[in-house]
Amino acid sequence: MTAIIIGPAILYLGDAYTIRPTLGWMDADVMDPQYRFNNSGGGAYRAARGASDQIVAEGLDRGFDHSIIDPALAGAVIVFCHNDQLGDLIPDLVEDESADFDALLVADMFARLKRRFHRAALCVWIKQNPAPHRNKHYLADMEPYIHAWNPGYHPVGDHHDMHRWHTATSMPSKTFSHPTVKPLSLMAKIMANVAGETVCDPFMGTGSTGVAALRAGKRFYGIEKNPQHFETAVARISAAWAEIEQRCA
C-alpha cells in the first residue's frame, strides 16, 4: 500500500476493501463503484463506444461488494450507480420507511429491507451529451446516485444547492484516460450537500471527488487500485491544492 499526503488529503494506492476499514470514521463516503451493466450490442455505434469498452477492459462492469457501504464507518454515503443496480442497492441503504424515493422503487425497497441508513434520496446527474448507444434501452442521459444518511448527517447547503438533479456535460474519456470521470461541477454540488469535514472516496479513479473536496474546505481520503489512475489523481489533487494555497497566500 502506497500513501501520499497532499495538504489535507491522503491518497492510498491499493484495494478499497482492505484499506477503507482501517481509516476509521468519515463524515461521508462518496463513491462511484463498479457498475454492473451489459456492454454487448451497440449496432452502428459500436466502433464509437471506446469508453464502454475500456470499462469492460478494466473490469468496471462487474458490480461491487456492498460491504464497502458501512454505516459504522460513515455518517452518510453518496453512491453512484447504473439504473439496473437500483433494485439491489437501495435496500442495502435504508431502514426508515419515510425515505423519499420514486414511487416505482418503493415496493422493492420495502420488500428487501436491510437496516443501514436512516433516510435517503434518489438524485440524478442529467447528462447533456449522453453516449449514442442504448442497447434496446433508453439513452443513458441520466445517471442516478443515492445520498443516504444517519441522524446528524442530513443533506446541507444553500437553497439553490438542494435540487436532486444537476445538469453537466460528460467528460471525454481521453481527457484523463479514464472512462467514467465525473464532471467537477457535479462533484462540487455533492460536496455542498454532504455534511461534515471528512470525505472518503474508496474508488477514487482520477480524483474528481478529491479536487472538489479540497475546494470545499474538507479533508479528503482517496483509495485507488489502478496505478495509472492513481498517478492522475495525485497530479490533479496536487494541482488543486497548489491553487488553493496560492489563493490563500
N, C-alpha and C positions, 0 to 999 in steps of 0.2 A: 504494500500500500504506500503510495506517494502522497504527501500532503504539502500544499503550497499556501502560504499566507500572503494575502494581498489586502492591506489595510484591515477593515473589519470583516474580511471574507477569508474562509479556509476552504480550499478545494482539494478533494480526495480523488486520486486515480485508483479505482478498484470496484468491487462488487457492492451494490447498494444494500443487498440483503444481509451482507456481513457487516458493513460499516455503519449503516444507519442506526441500528440498536445501540452502538457504542457511543453515539453522540449525545444521548440523553434528550431532555425535554426541549422542544421547539414550540414557539407560539403558533407556527403554521408550517406544514409541509405542503409545498407547491410542486406538483409533478405532472409530467407528460409521459406516462409509462408506455410500454409497448402495446400497441393496439392489436386487436385480433380481427383481421379482415381478409377477404378473398381478392387476390391480385390477378386472377385469371381473366381471360377475355380482353376487352379493350377495343376490338374492331379496328376501325380506320385510325384510331388514336393510339394504338398500341406502341408504335415506334416513338411517340412523343411523351411516353409516361416514364421517363427516366427516374424521377424521384420515387415513384411507387416501386420500381424495380430495385432501387437502392435500399428501400425499406426492407424488402424481402431478402436482399443480399446480406444485410446486416442483422437479420433475424428479428426485426422490429415488428413483425406481423403475427407473432405467436401468442400475444397476450402476456399477462404478468401475474405474479403471485400476489394476491390481495393482502397477504400478511404484512406487506410493507406499509399498509394503512393501519396505524396503531394509535387509538385514542389515549393510550397510556403514555405516549411519547409526544403528542401534539395537541394543542388546543383546537386546531382547525386544520382542514385539508382542502386543497384545490386539486382536483383530478380531471385532467383532460381525457377524453375517451372517444372511441368510434361509436357511431349511432347504434351499432349492433351489440355493443357492450353494456348498454344502459340497463338491460334487464338483469345482468349479473352483478353490476357494480352498485346500483342503488340500494339493494337490500343489505349490502355489506357496510353501508354508511350510516343508516338512520334508524333510530329506535323510537322516535316520537311520532305519533300519528298526526300531529299538527304540521308535519313537514309539508312544505308548499311545492308540489310538483305538478307537472302537466297531468291532467285527469287520466290520460291514456296509460300512464305509468303507475298510477296509484294501486290498482288491483294487484299487479305483480309485486310491487314493493311490500305490501302487507302480507301477501301470500307467502313470501320467502323472507320474512323479517329476521334480521340479525341485529342484536343490540350493539351499536357502535357510537355514533354521534347523536346529539340531542335534536338538532334541526339541520335542514339543508335546503339549498335552492339549486334548481337546474338553470344554468346560464348558457350563453351561446356566443361564439365568435362568428360573425357574419363575414364571409369571405367575398371580397369584391372581384376576385379573379380565380374562381374555382377551376380545378382541373377539368378538362372537357369530357373525360371518360366517366361512365356511370355504372357499367356492369349490370344493366337491366334494373336500375335503381334511380332515385332522384340524383341530380348533381350534388356533389359534396360541397355545397355552398354555405353550409353551416356546420360548425364543429362544436359539439357540446362540451361543457365542463361543469363539474359539480363542486359547489362550495358547501362543505359540511362543517359544523362547529358544535362545540360544547358550551355550556353556560360560561359567560365571561369573555368569549371569543367570537361573538356575533359580528356580522359584517359592519364595517365602519366606512366613513367617507363623507364628503360634502354631498349635497343633494344631487348634483349633476354626476356624481360618481356612482350612484346607486341603481343605474339601469342594469338589467340582467343580460344585456346584449352589448356587443361592441363591434363596430364595423372597421375592418382593416384589410389591407392587401396582403396576400401571402408573400413570403419572402422566397425568391427563387433559390432552389437547392444549390445552384452553382455559387451563390454568394459566399457561403461558408462550407461548401462541400458536405452539406447535411440535408436530408430530405424533409425534415419537419421543424425547421427553425420558426419559432413563434415571433410575430412582429413585436417590436418594443413598445408600441403604443398599447397593445393588448396587455402586455405584462405590467406596464405602468398602471393601467386601470385596475388590474388584480392587486398590485401592491397597495393601491389606495384603499382597497376593500378589506384586506386581511388585517386583523388586529394584532398588536404586539410589536416586538422589536427583532425577533429572531425568526429567520426563514431558512428552511432546508429544502433543496431540490435533489431528491435521490437519483433522478435520471437527468442530469444537468445538460447533456448534449453540448451545444456550443456556448452556453452561458447566458441566454437571454434573461432568465429569471434573476441571475446574479447581478447583471447590469442594472435591471430595474430595481432590485432590492437596494443596492448601494445608493442609487439616485434617490430612493425614497427614505434614505437615512436608516436603513435596517442593517442588522448583522446577517451575513449570508454564509451558509454551509452547503457546498455543492459536491455531488458524487457523480463520477462518470467512468465507465469501464473501458471505453474506446480511447486509446491513446491519442489518435488524431483529433478527435472531437475535444478531448481534454485540453490539448495544446491550444486549440482555437479558443476554448473558454478562458484559459489563462490569459491569452493575449487580449481578448475583448474586455474581460473584467479588470485587467491591469490598466488598459487604456481608459476605462470608465473611472477608475479610482484616481488616476492621474489628472483627469479633467476636474474631478471634484476637489482634489487638493489644490489645484491651480485656481479654481474659482474661489476657494476659501482663504487663499493666501493673502 
